[in-house]
């Protein structure tokens, strides 16, 4: 894809965060979600992260991204 996107979707009734601020360290830890995301972005600099608060917010986000764009062709998207 020209612009790869990673969607991180939360549940509507849970906190909108991966970890509490007190759990974030300066060190890269193998069991830390933040460390893994940082390494992912470092290795794939074109990757964009999209955060969504809920299923409904994701649906609205996709609708706004698709606005004025045709439906993708499956064969073309598979390339």
C-alpha positions in Angstrom: 0.0 0.0 0.0 1.1 3.5 -0.6 0.1 4.6 2.8 -0.1 1.7 5.4 -2.4 2.4 8.3 -2.7 0.5 11.6 -6.0 0.9 13.3 -6.0 0.8 17.1 -9.6 0.5 18.3 -10.8 0.7 21.9 -14.0 -0.4 23.5 -16.4 2.4 24.2 -16.8 1.6 27.9 -13.0 1.3 28.6 -10.3 4.0 28.9 -8.9 5.5 25.7 -5.3 4.6 26.3 -2.9 1.7 26.0 -1.3 2.2 29.4 -1.3 4.7 32.3 1.3 7.5 32.2 3.1 6.0 35.2 3.8 2.8 33.3 5.6 4.6 30.5 9.4 4.4 30.8 12.4 5.7 28.8 13.6 2.1 28.2 12.5 -0.2 25.5 10.9 -3.2 27.1 9.9 -6.4 25.3 6.6 -6.6 27.1 5.6 -2.9 26.6 3.0 -2.0 24.1 4.4 1.5 23.7 7.9 0.0 23.0 6.5 -2.3 20.4 4.6 0.5 18.7 7.7 2.7 18.7 9.8 0.0 17.1 7.0 -0.6 14.5 7.0 3.0 13.5 10.8 3.2 13.4 11.0 0.2 11.1 8.1 1.3 8.9 8.3 5.1 8.8 5.4 5.4 6.3 3.0 3.6 8.7 0.3 5.8 10.1 -1.5 5.0 13.4 -5.2 5.7 13.7 -6.8 5.6 17.1 -10.5 5.1 17.5 -12.6 5.3 20.7 -15.2 2.7 19.6 -16.7 0.7 16.8 -19.0 3.6 16.0 -16.1 6.1 15.9 -14.3 3.7 13.5 -17.3 3.5 11.2 -17.5 7.3 11.1 -13.8 7.6 10.5 -13.9 5.2 7.5 -17.0 7.0 6.1 -15.1 10.3 6.2 -12.0 8.8 4.7 -14.0 7.3 1.9 -16.0 10.5 1.2 -15.7 11.4 -2.5 -13.6 8.2 -3.3 -14.8 5.2 -5.2 -15.0 1.7 -3.7 -11.7 0.0 -4.0 -11.3 -2.8 -6.5 -10.4 -6.1 -4.7 -7.9 -7.1 -7.5 -6.2 -3.8 -7.4 -6.0 -3.7 -3.6 -4.4 -7.1 -3.5 -1.4 -5.9 -5.5 
